[in-house]
Amino acid sequence: MFTHLTRALGLAAIIAIAIVTLVPGPMRPHSGAPAAIEHVVAYAGTASLLVMGFGSPLAIWALLSVVAAALEIAQYFVPDRHPAAHDFLLKALGVGIGVVITIVLTAVKARRPSSSAPEHSGAGGGPGRDETMPKEKGPPRPDAGPS
């Protein structure tokens, strides 16, 4: 479910970026933040969603960088919009930031013990018996000690 959601949100973010990039200048929505911050944040968030949904961080970085370049070039044909190399670089930086942050957070999460893992209790610090562990079959082992 989470993978499907992040995929859908990532693809929707690409569409939203394309729309706001290709509308005429006066129609472009502004958040109030500097344009450089808007570019970095939009592409970082989109990259993060796509990496969570599809994996392949290098492929996502390459794909979104190509999308950023194509949209920047397409601004030549939009009234009151002007493509700029520094805008592309900010967008590519945002993609890189989103990819790296997602890789780091995924690695940190993978190293943490799951909070949903069953608690084990047993003498000697070893795992105890619970419904998640398979039961031993066959006669008791001679080295198992008294029961």
VEXZA-192684 format. One record per residue: residue in three letters; x, y, z of N, C-alpha, C in turn; residue number from 1. Coordinates in pm, 1 decimal, padded with zeros to 6 digits, always signed. Layout:
<atoms>
[atom 'ALA', [X, Y, Z], [X, Y, Z], [X, Y, Z], NUM],
...
</atoms>
This chain:
<atoms>
[atom 'MET', [+00082.5, -00120.2, +00000.0], [+00000.0, +00000.0, +00000.0], [+00086.9, +00126.6, +00000.0], 1],
[atom 'PHE', [+00188.2, +00129.0, +00090.1], [+00275.9, +00245.8, +00099.9], [+00349.1, +00268.5, -00032.2], 2],
[atom 'THR', [+00394.9, +00160.9, -00093.9], [+00467.1, +00172.4, -00221.2], [+00376.0, +00230.5, -00328.1], 3],
[atom 'HIS', [+00253.4, +00182.9, -00334.8], [+00159.8, +00236.1, -00434.5], [+00131.4, +00384.5, -00410.2], 4],
[atom 'LEU', [+00118.6, +00422.0, -00284.1], [+00090.8, +00561.2, -00250.2], [+00208.1, +00651.0, -00288.7], 5],
[atom 'THR', [+00330.4, +00610.3, -00253.6], [+00445.9, +00694.5, -00286.7], [+00468.5, +00701.7, -00437.1], 6],
[atom 'ARG', [+00438.9, +00593.0, -00507.5], [+00448.9, +00597.8, -00654.0], [+00350.2, +00698.5, -00711.7], 7],
[atom 'ALA', [+00225.7, +00689.4, -00666.4], [+00122.1, +00779.3, -00717.8], [+00153.5, +00924.9, -00683.7], 8],
[atom 'LEU', [+00196.0, +00949.3, -00560.3], [+00228.6, +01086.5, -00520.4], [+00350.5, +01139.3, -00597.1], 9],
[atom 'GLY', [+00449.6, +01054.1, -00619.7], [+00567.1, +01095.2, -00695.6], [+00533.0, +01130.6, -00839.3], 10],
[atom 'LEU', [+00449.9, +01049.0, -00902.1], [+00409.0, +01077.5, -01040.0], [+00320.8, +01203.0, -01045.9], 11],
[atom 'ALA', [+00234.4, +01219.6, -00945.9], [+00151.6, +01340.7, -00939.5], [+00239.3, +01464.3, -00919.2], 12],
[atom 'ALA', [+00345.6, +01449.8, -00842.9], [+00437.0, +01562.4, -00821.3], [+00506.7, +01602.0, -00951.2], 13],
[atom 'ILE', [+00544.2, +01503.4, -01033.5], [+00604.8, +01535.3, -01163.9], [+00505.5, +01614.2, -01249.5], 14],
[atom 'ILE', [+00380.8, +01572.4, -01249.7], [+00278.2, +01642.5, -01327.6], [+00259.6, +01784.4, -01274.4], 15],
[atom 'ALA', [+00254.8, +01798.8, -01142.2], [+00238.5, +01932.2, -01082.3], [+00357.4, +02022.1, -01116.3], 16],
[atom 'ILE', [+00478.0, +01966.8, -01109.6], [+00597.1, +02044.9, -01144.8], [+00589.0, +02088.6, -01290.7], 17],
[atom 'ALA', [+00548.8, +01997.6, -01378.9], [+00538.4, +02032.5, -01521.0], [+00436.9, +02144.2, -01541.8], 18],
[atom 'ILE', [+00325.1, +02137.6, -01473.7], [+00221.6, +02240.2, -01489.7], [+00272.5, +02376.4, -01443.9], 19],
[atom 'VAL', [+00330.2, +02382.2, -01322.8], [+00373.5, +02513.0, -01272.8], [+00496.2, +02564.9, -01347.7], 20],
[atom 'THR', [+00571.2, +02475.2, -01409.7], [+00687.6, +02518.1, -01487.3], [+00646.0, +02574.3, -01622.5], 21],
[atom 'LEU', [+00536.7, +02523.8, -01678.0], [+00499.9, +02559.8, -01814.3], [+00382.9, +02656.0, -01825.8], 22],
[atom 'VAL', [+00332.8, +02707.3, -01715.5], [+00228.9, +02811.0, -01725.4], [+00297.6, +02945.3, -01748.1], 23],
[atom 'PRO', [+00229.2, +03038.2, -01813.8], [+00288.5, +03171.0, -01832.1], [+00325.4, +03234.7, -01698.1], 24],
[atom 'GLY', [+00428.6, +03318.0, -01701.5], [+00483.6, +03378.0, -01580.2], [+00383.4, +03432.0, -01480.6], 25],
[atom 'PRO', [+00288.6, +03517.2, -01522.0], [+00194.3, +03574.4, -01425.2], [+00101.0, +03470.5, -01361.7], 26],
[atom 'MET', [+00083.3, +03356.2, -01427.0], [-00006.6, +03252.7, -01374.6], [+00063.9, +03156.6, -01278.5], 27],
[atom 'ARG', [+00197.2, +03163.2, -01274.1], [+00272.3, +03070.1, -01191.1], [+00246.6, +03097.2, -01043.9], 28],
[atom 'PRO', [+00207.0, +02993.9, -00969.2], [+00185.3, +03014.1, -00825.6], [+00319.9, +03030.8, -00753.7], 29],
[atom 'HIS', [+00319.2, +03110.6, -00648.6], [+00439.4, +03132.9, -00568.5], [+00408.3, +03101.4, -00422.9], 30],
[atom 'SER', [+00502.9, +03038.8, -00356.9], [+00483.6, +03004.7, -00215.9], [+00521.0, +03119.5, -00123.4], 31],
[atom 'GLY', [+00594.3, +03215.3, -00176.5], [+00645.8, +03323.1, -00093.2], [+00792.6, +03302.1, -00060.3], 32],
[atom 'ALA', [+00840.2, +03177.8, -00078.0], [+00982.3, +03148.3, -00057.0], [+01059.6, +03190.1, -00181.8], 33],
[atom 'PRO', [+01189.4, +03209.6, -00170.3], [+01268.9, +03238.7, -00289.7], [+01254.8, +03125.6, -00392.2], 34],
[atom 'ALA', [+01260.3, +03161.5, -00519.7], [+01243.2, +03062.3, -00626.4], [+01343.9, +02948.2, -00614.2], 35],
[atom 'ALA', [+01465.9, +02978.5, -00573.4], [+01568.0, +02874.0, -00559.3], [+01524.2, +02768.8, -00457.5], 36],
[atom 'ILE', [+01466.9, +02813.3, -00346.6], [+01418.6, +02719.5, -00243.7], [+01301.9, +02638.4, -00298.2], 37],
[atom 'GLU', [+01210.3, +02704.0, -00369.0], [+01097.2, +02631.6, -00428.8], [+01146.5, +02520.3, -00520.8], 38],
[atom 'HIS', [+01245.3, +02550.2, -00605.0], [+01297.4, +02449.7, -00698.4], [+01357.6, +02331.5, -00622.9], 39],
[atom 'VAL', [+01444.4, +02360.2, -00528.0], [+01513.2, +02253.5, -00454.8], [+01413.8, +02166.7, -00378.9], 40],
[atom 'VAL', [+01320.7, +02229.4, -00308.0], [+01224.5, +02154.8, -00226.6], [+01131.3, +02070.4, -00314.1], 41],
[atom 'ALA', [+01081.7, +02126.8, -00422.4], [+00990.0, +02052.6, -00509.8], [+01057.5, +01928.4, -00567.7], 42],
[atom 'TYR', [+01179.2, +01944.1, -00615.5], [+01247.9, +01830.2, -00676.1], [+01299.7, +01732.2, -00570.8], 43],
[atom 'ALA', [+01339.7, +01779.4, -00453.7], [+01384.0, +01689.1, -00347.2], [+01267.4, +01601.8, -00300.2], 44],
[atom 'GLY', [+01152.5, +01664.3, -00279.0], [+01034.9, +01588.2, -00235.6], [+00990.2, +01487.8, -00339.4], 45],
[atom 'THR', [+00991.4, +01528.6, -00465.1], [+00951.2, +01438.1, -00572.9], [+01048.1, +01321.3, -00582.9], 46],
[atom 'ALA', [+01176.6, +01349.6, -00576.8], [+01277.3, +01243.0, -00583.2], [+01260.0, +01146.0, -00467.5], 47],
[atom 'SER', [+01236.7, +01198.3, -00349.4], [+01218.7, +01113.0, -00232.0], [+01098.8, +01019.3, -00248.5], 48],
[atom 'LEU', [+00987.3, +01074.3, -00293.6], [+00868.5, +00991.8, -00315.6], [+00894.9, +00882.3, -00418.7], 49],
[atom 'LEU', [+00961.6, +00919.4, -00527.3], [+00986.9, +00821.9, -00634.0], [+01085.1, +00713.7, -00589.8], 50],
[atom 'VAL', [+01186.5, +00750.3, -00513.1], [+01280.5, +00648.2, -00464.0], [+01209.8, +00554.4, -00367.0], 51],
[atom 'MET', [+01124.8, +00608.7, -00280.3], [+01049.3, +00522.1, -00188.4], [+00954.4, +00430.0, -00265.2], 52],
[atom 'GLY', [+00897.8, +00480.6, -00372.5], [+00799.9, +00401.1, -00446.6], [+00859.8, +00303.8, -00545.1], 53],
[atom 'PHE', [+00966.4, +00344.0, -00611.6], [+01021.7, +00261.6, -00718.8], [+01159.2, +00204.7, -00687.7], 54],
[atom 'GLY', [+01227.9, +00258.0, -00586.8], [+01366.3, +00217.1, -00564.1], [+01453.7, +00279.6, -00671.5], 55],
[atom 'SER', [+01561.9, +00217.5, -00705.9], [+01652.1, +00262.4, -00812.4], [+01689.8, +00409.5, -00800.5], 56],
[atom 'PRO', [+01760.2, +00447.8, -00694.6], [+01793.4, +00589.7, -00675.4], [+01869.6, +00651.2, -00792.6], 57],
[atom 'LEU', [+01961.6, +00577.4, -00850.6], [+02037.8, +00633.3, -00962.0], [+01948.1, +00658.3, -01082.7], 58],
[atom 'ALA', [+01858.0, +00566.1, -01109.9], [+01764.7, +00583.1, -01221.9], [+01670.1, +00700.5, -01195.8], 59],
[atom 'ILE', [+01625.0, +00715.3, -01072.9], [+01536.6, +00826.9, -01038.2], [+01612.2, +00958.4, -01054.2], 60],
[atom 'TRP', [+01737.6, +00963.0, -01006.8], [+01817.5, +01084.0, -01021.1], [+01832.6, +01120.2, -01168.6], 61],
[atom 'ALA', [+01865.4, +01020.5, -01252.2], [+01883.8, +01047.3, -01395.3], [+01752.4, +01091.9, -01459.9], 62],
[atom 'LEU', [+01644.2, +01020.8, -01431.8], [+01514.2, +01052.9, -01491.8], [+01468.7, +01193.1, -01454.2], 63],
[atom 'LEU', [+01473.2, +01225.9, -01325.0], [+01425.7, +01358.2, -01282.6], [+01516.9, +01469.6, -01332.0], 64],
[atom 'SER', [+01644.5, +01442.8, -01345.8], [+01735.1, +01544.1, -01400.9], [+01702.2, +01570.0, -01547.6], 65],
[atom 'VAL', [+01669.8, +01464.3, -01621.7], [+01629.7, +01481.4, -01761.9], [+01497.0, +01557.3, -01769.1], 66],
[atom 'VAL', [+01402.9, +01524.0, -01681.7], [+01274.6, +01595.2, -01677.1], [+01299.1, +01743.4, -01647.9], 67],
[atom 'ALA', [+01385.6, +01772.7, -01551.2], [+01414.9, +01912.7, -01516.7], [+01474.6, +01985.8, -01636.2], 68],
[atom 'ALA', [+01567.5, +01921.4, -01705.8], [+01629.6, +01984.3, -01823.7], [+01526.0, +02007.7, -01933.3], 69],
[atom 'ALA', [+01442.7, +01907.8, -01958.8], [+01341.5, +01919.9, -02064.4], [+01241.5, +02031.1, -02032.0], 70],
[atom 'LEU', [+01198.3, +02038.1, -01906.2], [+01103.6, +02142.5, -01868.3], [+01168.2, +02281.0, -01873.7], 71],
[atom 'GLU', [+01294.3, +02287.1, -01838.0], [+01364.6, +02415.6, -01844.2], [+01374.4, +02462.3, -01989.3], 72],
[atom 'ILE', [+01409.2, +02372.0, -02080.1], [+01418.6, +02405.8, -02222.6], [+01281.1, +02443.4, -02278.2], 73],
[atom 'ALA', [+01177.3, +02373.0, -02234.3], [+01041.6, +02399.9, -02283.6], [+00994.2, +02541.2, -02247.8], 74],
[atom 'GLN', [+01055.1, +02603.3, -02149.2], [+01015.9, +02739.4, -02111.8], [+01047.7, +02841.0, -02222.6], 75],
[atom 'TYR', [+01131.9, +02804.3, -02317.6], [+01155.6, +02892.2, -02433.8], [+01025.2, +02925.3, -02505.9], 76],
[atom 'PHE', [+00930.1, +02832.6, -02499.9], [+00807.1, +02844.9, -02577.3], [+00689.4, +02896.4, -02494.8], 77],
[atom 'VAL', [+00713.7, +02936.5, -02371.1], [+00607.4, +02983.1, -02281.7], [+00623.6, +03134.0, -02261.3], 78],
[atom 'PRO', [+00514.9, +03210.1, -02282.7], [+00523.2, +03355.4, -02262.9], [+00567.3, +03391.2, -02120.2], 79],
[atom 'ASP', [+00652.6, +03490.1, -02109.6], [+00700.8, +03541.4, -01981.9], [+00780.1, +03439.7, -01899.7], 80],
[atom 'ARG', [+00828.2, +03334.1, -01962.4], [+00912.6, +03237.1, -01892.5], [+01046.0, +03232.2, -01964.8], 81],
[atom 'HIS', [+01151.7, +03211.6, -01891.7], [+01285.9, +03211.6, -01949.3], [+01365.9, +03097.5, -01888.9], 82],
[atom 'PRO', [+01413.9, +03006.3, -01970.5], [+01496.4, +02898.4, -01916.4], [+01629.8, +02953.5, -01866.3], 83],
[atom 'ALA', [+01683.2, +02889.5, -01764.8], [+01811.1, +02933.6, -01709.3], [+01888.6, +02812.1, -01659.4], 84],
[atom 'ALA', [+02016.7, +02810.9, -01689.5], [+02101.9, +02699.9, -01647.2], [+02105.9, +02688.4, -01494.6], 85],
[atom 'HIS', [+02108.5, +02802.1, -01424.9], [+02115.0, +02794.4, -01278.5], [+01987.0, +02735.2, -01219.9], 86],
[atom 'ASP', [+01872.7, +02756.0, -01285.0], [+01749.1, +02692.1, -01238.0], [+01758.7, +02540.9, -01253.8], 87],
[atom 'PHE', [+01812.3, +02496.8, -01368.6], [+01830.2, +02352.5, -01388.2], [+01923.1, +02296.3, -01281.7], 88],
[atom 'LEU', [+02032.8, +02364.5, -01253.0], [+02127.9, +02315.1, -01153.2], [+02063.9, +02306.4, -01014.8], 89],
[atom 'LEU', [+01979.7, +02403.3, -00980.1], [+01909.5, +02397.8, -00852.0], [+01813.9, +02278.3, -00846.5], 90],
[atom 'LYS', [+01746.8, +02253.0, -00956.9], [+01654.3, +02139.6, -00962.3], [+01729.5, +02007.8, -00951.2], 91],
[atom 'ALA', [+01841.6, +01995.5, -01022.6], [+01923.4, +01874.0, -01014.9], [+01979.9, +01857.1, -00873.7], 92],
[atom 'LEU', [+02016.9, +01967.5, -00810.2], [+02062.6, +01962.6, -00671.3], [+01950.6, +01910.5, -00581.4], 93],
[atom 'GLY', [+01829.6, +01960.3, -00602.9], [+01715.1, +01913.0, -00525.3], [+01692.6, +01764.0, -00542.4], 94],
[atom 'VAL', [+01705.3, +01716.1, -00665.3], [+01690.3, +01572.0, -00690.4], [+01795.3, +01496.2, -00609.7], 95],
[atom 'GLY', [+01919.4, +01542.1, -00617.6], [+02026.7, +01474.8, -00544.0], [+02003.0, +01474.2, -00394.1], 96],
[atom 'ILE', [+01958.7, +01586.8, -00340.8], [+01929.8, +01595.8, -00197.4], [+01818.6, +01497.3, -00158.9], 97],
[atom 'GLY', [+01711.8, +01494.5, -00238.0], [+01601.6, +01402.7, -00208.9], [+01644.0, +01257.2, -00213.9], 98],
[atom 'VAL', [+01724.9, +01221.8, -00312.4], [+01773.0, +01083.4, -00325.3], [+01860.6, +01047.1, -00206.0], 99],
[atom 'VAL', [+01956.4, +01133.4, -00172.4], [+02048.6, +01103.3, -00062.9], [+01974.6, +01094.1, +00070.5], 100],
[atom 'ILE', [+01886.6, +01188.1, +00097.6], [+01811.2, +01184.2, +00222.9], [+01730.0, +01055.8, +00233.3], 101],
[atom 'THR', [+01667.7, +01015.6, +00124.8], [+01586.2, +00894.1, +00127.5], [+01672.1, +00770.2, +00147.7], 102],
[atom 'ILE', [+01787.7, +00764.1, +00083.3], [+01878.6, +00650.6, +00102.7], [+01923.8, +00643.8, +00248.4], 103],
[atom 'VAL', [+01962.6, +00757.8, +00305.1], [+02010.1, +00760.5, +00443.4], [+01898.4, +00719.8, +00539.2], 104],
[atom 'LEU', [+01780.2, +00777.6, +00523.3], [+01669.8, +00744.1, +00613.8], [+01627.8, +00598.4, +00601.3], 105],
[atom 'THR', [+01632.8, +00544.3, +00481.1], [+01599.8, +00403.4, +00460.5], [+01702.5, +00314.2, +00529.4], 106],
[atom 'ALA', [+01829.5, +00350.2, +00519.8], [+01934.8, +00271.7, +00585.3], [+01921.2, +00278.4, +00737.4], 107],
[atom 'VAL', [+01891.5, +00396.3, +00789.7], [+01874.0, +00411.3, +00934.2], [+01755.3, +00328.1, +00980.8], 108],
[atom 'LYS', [+01647.3, +00333.6, +00906.4], [+01528.0, +00256.9, +00943.5], [+01555.7, +00107.0, +00939.4], 109],
[atom 'ALA', [+01633.0, +00062.3, +00841.6], [+01663.2, -00080.1, +00829.3], [+01751.3, -00128.5, +00944.7], 110],
[atom 'ARG', [+01832.6, -00041.6, +01001.7], [+01921.7, -00080.1, +01111.8], [+01851.5, -00080.8, +01246.1], 111],
[atom 'ARG', [+01739.5, -00012.5, +01256.0], [+01667.2, -00005.4, +01382.6], [+01584.2, -00130.7, +01400.6], 112],
[atom 'PRO', [+01577.4, -00183.2, +01522.4], [+01488.7, -00297.4, +01544.7], [+01343.9, -00254.8, +01527.8], 113],
[atom 'SER', [+01268.2, -00341.3, +01470.2], [+01128.3, -00310.6, +01444.5], [+01051.9, -00306.3, +01575.6], 114],
[atom 'SER', [+00968.3, -00206.3, +01592.0], [+00888.4, -00196.2, +01714.3], [+00775.8, -00298.0, +01715.2], 115],
[atom 'SER', [+00747.4, -00358.9, +01599.9], [+00640.6, -00458.2, +01594.8], [+00693.5, -00599.6, +01613.1], 116],
[atom 'ALA', [+00825.9, -00615.2, +01634.2], [+00883.0, -00748.1, +01653.7], [+00838.5, -00801.1, +01788.8], 117],
[atom 'PRO', [+00809.6, -00930.9, +01795.8], [+00765.2, -00987.4, +01923.6], [+00879.7, -00987.0, +02024.1], 118],
[atom 'GLU', [+00843.1, -00966.6, +02148.5], [+00941.6, -00970.6, +02256.0], [+00973.6, -01116.0, +02285.1], 119],
[atom 'HIS', [+01099.8, -01145.9, +02308.1], [+01142.1, -01281.5, +02342.6], [+01187.8, -01281.1, +02486.2], 120],
[atom 'SER', [+01150.7, -01385.0, +02557.5], [+01199.9, -01398.2, +02693.6], [+01243.9, -01541.4, +02712.4], 121],
[atom 'GLY', [+01348.7, -01558.2, +02783.7], [+01396.8, -01693.4, +02808.5], [+01517.8, -01685.7, +02898.2], 122],
[atom 'ALA', [+01546.9, -01798.5, +02960.5], [+01661.8, -01804.6, +03048.6], [+01789.3, -01797.6, +02967.2], 123],
[atom 'GLY', [+01889.9, -01736.9, +03022.8], [+02018.6, -01732.3, +02956.5], [+02026.8, -01629.6, +02846.0], 124],
[atom 'GLY', [+01930.7, -01542.3, +02833.7], [+01936.6, -01436.1, +02735.0], [+01901.1, -01480.2, +02594.4], 125],
[atom 'GLY', [+01874.0, -01607.1, +02574.6], [+01839.2, -01656.3, +02441.2], [+01693.3, -01631.8, +02411.6], 126],
[atom 'PRO', [+01654.6, -01655.3, +02289.3], [+01513.6, -01634.3, +02255.4], [+01424.7, -01734.9, +02325.5], 127],
[atom 'GLY', [+01310.9, -01689.6, +02369.0], [+01214.0, -01777.5, +02432.4], [+01120.5, -01836.8, +02330.0], 128],
[atom 'ARG', [+01034.3, -01925.0, +02374.4], [+00935.3, -01986.2, +02285.6], [+00817.5, -01893.3, +02270.2], 129],
[atom 'ASP', [+00776.3, -01869.1, +02150.3], [+00651.3, -01799.4, +02126.3], [+00594.8, -01852.6, +01995.5], 130],
[atom 'GLU', [+00480.9, -01800.1, +01957.0], [+00413.0, -01853.5, +01839.8], [+00485.0, -01824.4, +01708.2], 131],
[atom 'THR', [+00583.8, -01734.8, +01708.8], [+00653.9, -01704.6, +01584.3], [+00771.2, -01798.0, +01559.1], 132],
[atom 'MET', [+00814.3, -01871.4, +01661.3], [+00928.1, -01961.6, +01644.1], [+00877.6, -02102.7, +01619.2], 133],
[atom 'PRO', [+00941.6, -02175.2, +01526.8], [+00895.5, -02311.3, +01499.2], [+00924.2, -02402.1, +01617.7], 134],
[atom 'LYS', [+00837.2, -02498.6, +01636.6], [+00853.9, -02596.8, +01743.1], [+00952.6, -02702.7, +01696.6], 135],
[atom 'GLU', [+01032.6, -02753.1, +01790.5], [+01124.3, -02860.8, +01755.6], [+01044.4, -02988.7, +01737.3], 136],
[atom 'LYS', [+01091.7, -03071.2, +01644.4], [+01024.8, -03198.8, +01619.7], [+01121.2, -03311.0, +01651.3], 137],
[atom 'GLY', [+01067.8, -03426.1, +01681.7], [+01150.5, -03543.1, +01707.2], [+01180.0, -03557.2, +01855.1], 138],
[atom 'PRO', [+01257.3, -03661.8, +01888.5], [+01288.0, -03687.2, +02030.5], [+01381.8, -03580.0, +02084.7], 139],
[atom 'PRO', [+01381.8, -03563.5, +02215.8], [+01470.5, -03463.3, +02274.4], [+01616.8, -03499.2, +02247.4], 140],
[atom 'ARG', [+01698.5, -03398.8, +02233.5], [+01841.3, -03421.5, +02209.9], [+01906.0, -03462.3, +02340.6], 141],
[atom 'PRO', [+02005.9, -03548.3, +02333.9], [+02070.7, -03591.1, +02458.2], [+02143.7, -03476.7, +02529.2], 142],
[atom 'ASP', [+02191.9, -03378.4, +02456.5], [+02263.0, -03269.2, +02519.7], [+02171.0, -03156.4, +02566.4], 143],
[atom 'ALA', [+02041.7, -03175.8, +02554.8], [+01947.1, -03071.1, +02590.7], [+01932.1, -03056.5, +02740.6], 144],
[atom 'GLY', [+01974.5, -03155.4, +02818.8], [+01963.6, -03145.0, +02963.4], [+01825.4, -03186.8, +03009.2], 145],
[atom 'PRO', [+01806.1, -03187.7, +03140.1], [+01674.3, -03230.0, +03192.7], [+01567.2, -03127.8, +03159.1], 146],
[atom 'SER', [+01444.4, -03179.4, +03143.0], [+01337.2, -03088.8, +03110.3], [+01261.3, -03046.7, +03230.5], 147],
</atoms>
